[in-house]
Amino acid sequence: MADTGCGSSSPNWDNELRLAKLEAMVERLQKDVKDLTTGKIESDAALKVAQEKIKLAMKSCSKTWTLKRTLILFPNLEKITLHQQTPTYVETLPTPLPNNTRAVIVSVFCNFWNNDGHAYLNVDIHQEGNEEGGVASVENTHFKVYANTFYYEVMVPWNGDLPERLKFDVKSSYQTGGEKNWYRLRVVGYITV
């Protein structure tokens, strides 16, 4: 009887089956390698863009802020003894600040020498014309404090393109107890970048 090949196993059949499985695996691995290579290229490109952004950010952060101390006196603000008055003082800086100035530092000093008196002063300080840049609000309420001084400093935003004038807008004041209760406002420094 002659062999028709139907239902019979050829000796190469097992090898062909193994070879077909191996080819399918190789094809799948080649596709995986191609996908990984494409993904790596995309990842490398994204990493390069991120590294460039970081370099640019680092360059902009490399600018350093510098505090410069100075002393600028304003005669109108050397001994403030306001009582229920709300004036506005506009003071021009006597010398120009560097163009890269970003803030001026204003000192607030309160001299209080009467134990039954009041020394209240609430004032908004900003560069004239730079209200959007920010306003430093000073709020002081001292009552029945015997023989003390109070001192602190506030930063006032500064724009080098605007006139060099500071505006002190008194919101409220109350002073009792004599001449020894008063405030003083001075420019004591500035910050450049």
BELKA-V795936 format. One line per field, one symbol per residue. ss: DSSP state (H for helix, E for strand, C for the rest). phi: phi as a letter, one per 30 degrees, with the letter a starting at -180 (. if undefined). burial: I if it has 9 or more other C-alpha atoms within 8 Angstrom, else O. A space follows every 10 residues. Layout:
ss: ???
phi: ???
burial: ???
This chain:
ss: CCCCCCCCCC CCHHHHHHHH HHHHHHHHHH HHHHHHHHHH HHHHHHHHHH HHHHHHHHHH HCCCCEEEEE EECCHHHCCE CCCCCCCEEE EECCCCCCCC EEEEEEEEEE EECCCCCEEE EEEEEEECCC HHHCCEEEEE EEECCCCEEE EEEEEEECCC CCCCEEEEEE EEEEEECCCC CEEEEEEEEE EEC
phi: .ddcjdiccd ddeddddddd dddddddddd dddddddddd dddddddddd dddddddddd dddcdbccca bccbedcdbd bdbhbbdccc ccddbddedc dcacccdcbc cbbbdccbbc acbcbadeic dddkbcccbb bbbhcchbbb babbccebbd dcecbccccd caaabbjjdd cabbbbdcla ccb
burial: OOOOOOOOOO OOOOOOOOOO OOOOOOOOOO OOOOOOOOOO OOOOOOOOOO OOOOOOOOOO OOOOOOOOOO OIIIOOIIOI IIOOIIOOOI OOIOOOOOOO IIIIIIIIII IIIIIIIIII IIIIIIIIOI IOOIIIOIOO OOIIIIOOOO OOOIIIIIII OOOIIIIIII IIIIIIIOOI IIIIIIIIII III
